[in-house]
Amino acid sequence: MGVVISWTKAWSSSHDGSVFGGADLQNLQTNIEGHTHTGYATRNTGSFTNASLTAGVLTITHNLTLSTPYSLTVSIFNNSSQQITPDLITGAANSVAIDLSSYGTLSGTWGYTY
């Protein structure tokens, strides 16, 4: 997927490809094309059973060292591959606690993505 960036900037009197302020357009284009995302763009998946819960809560350790406010999108799927809404999701720097207490004893294998 490409990124399109456009802007208007006055050219320098030298017309050598630089703009006022010293920005070199060729280097800027190279930097844009060579950019790599360093965040957590890859989705992680896993599965769990009722035995994985502690008092109805699933804790997933992700080691992403997130800063406050914690920003992690978690999806939970039941044993019928239906996405469900947990009672509560509590984020921390390196883990997330997902409260599934209202679902009672889970049957089969459930899954998650983050």
C-alpha positions as CSV (number, residue, x, y, z in Angstrom):
1,M,0.0,0.0,0.0
2,G,1.4,3.4,-1.0
3,V,1.2,6.6,1.0
4,V,0.4,9.8,-0.9
5,I,1.5,13.0,0.7
6,S,1.1,16.4,-1.0
7,W,1.9,19.9,0.1
8,T,2.6,23.3,-1.3
9,K,5.9,25.0,-0.5
10,A,7.8,27.9,-2.1
11,W,10.9,26.8,-3.9
12,S,14.3,28.4,-3.1
13,S,15.9,30.8,-5.5
14,S,18.4,28.1,-6.4
15,H,15.8,25.8,-7.8
16,D,17.9,22.9,-6.8
17,G,15.2,20.7,-5.4
18,S,15.3,22.1,-1.9
19,V,12.6,24.2,-0.2
20,F,13.0,27.0,2.2
21,G,14.1,25.7,5.5
22,G,16.7,23.3,3.9
23,A,14.4,20.3,3.3
24,D,15.7,18.2,0.4
25,L,12.7,16.8,-1.5
26,Q,14.6,13.7,-2.8
27,N,15.7,12.8,0.7
28,L,12.2,13.4,2.0
29,Q,10.8,11.1,-0.6
30,T,13.4,8.4,0.2
31,N,12.6,8.7,3.9
32,I,8.8,8.3,3.2
33,E,9.3,5.2,1.0
34,G,11.8,3.6,3.4
35,H,9.6,4.1,6.5
36,T,8.8,0.9,8.4
37,H,6.1,0.7,11.1
38,T,7.6,-0.1,14.5
39,G,4.3,-0.6,16.4
40,Y,2.4,-3.8,17.0
41,A,0.7,-4.1,13.6
42,T,0.8,-7.8,13.6
43,R,-2.2,-9.5,15.2
44,N,-1.4,-12.1,17.9
45,T,-3.8,-15.0,18.5
46,G,-4.2,-17.6,21.1
47,S,-6.7,-20.0,22.6
48,F,-7.9,-20.8,26.1
49,T,-10.2,-23.0,28.1
50,N,-12.1,-22.6,31.4
51,A,-9.0,-23.9,33.1
52,S,-7.0,-20.9,31.9
53,L,-9.2,-18.5,33.9
54,T,-8.6,-17.4,37.5
55,A,-11.9,-16.4,39.1
56,G,-13.4,-15.9,35.7
57,V,-10.6,-13.7,34.4
58,L,-8.2,-14.5,31.6
59,T,-4.8,-12.7,31.8
60,I,-2.8,-12.4,28.6
61,T,0.8,-11.3,28.8
62,H,1.8,-9.4,25.7
63,N,5.1,-7.7,26.7
64,L,4.4,-4.6,24.5
65,T,5.4,-2.2,27.3
66,L,2.4,0.1,26.6
67,S,2.2,3.5,28.2
68,T,-0.8,5.0,29.9
69,P,-3.5,5.1,28.7
70,Y,-3.1,1.5,27.7
71,S,-4.2,1.1,24.1
72,L,-4.7,-2.5,23.1
73,T,-7.6,-3.8,21.1
74,V,-8.6,-7.3,22.2
75,S,-11.2,-9.6,20.6
76,I,-12.6,-12.7,22.3
77,F,-14.3,-15.6,20.4
78,N,-16.4,-18.3,22.0
79,N,-16.2,-22.0,21.1
80,S,-18.7,-21.4,18.3
81,S,-16.3,-18.8,16.7
82,Q,-18.7,-15.9,17.7
83,Q,-17.1,-12.7,18.9
84,I,-18.3,-11.9,22.4
85,T,-18.1,-8.9,24.6
86,P,-16.2,-9.4,27.9
87,D,-17.5,-8.0,31.1
88,L,-14.4,-5.8,31.5
89,I,-11.0,-5.5,29.9
90,T,-8.2,-4.0,32.1
91,G,-5.0,-3.0,30.4
92,A,-1.5,-2.9,31.9
93,A,1.9,-2.1,30.4
94,N,2.7,-5.8,29.7
95,S,-0.6,-7.6,30.1
96,V,-4.4,-7.4,29.8
97,A,-7.0,-8.9,32.1
98,I,-10.3,-10.0,30.5
99,D,-13.2,-10.6,32.8
100,L,-15.5,-13.3,31.5
101,S,-17.3,-14.0,34.8
102,S,-20.8,-13.5,33.5
103,Y,-20.2,-16.4,31.0
104,G,-20.0,-18.9,33.8
105,T,-18.1,-22.1,33.2
106,L,-16.7,-22.0,29.6
107,S,-17.1,-25.1,27.5
108,G,-14.6,-26.0,24.8
109,T,-11.8,-23.9,23.5
110,W,-12.2,-20.2,23.1
111,G,-9.9,-17.8,21.3
112,Y,-8.5,-14.2,21.3
113,T,-6.7,-11.8,19.1
114,Y,-4.9,-8.6,20.0
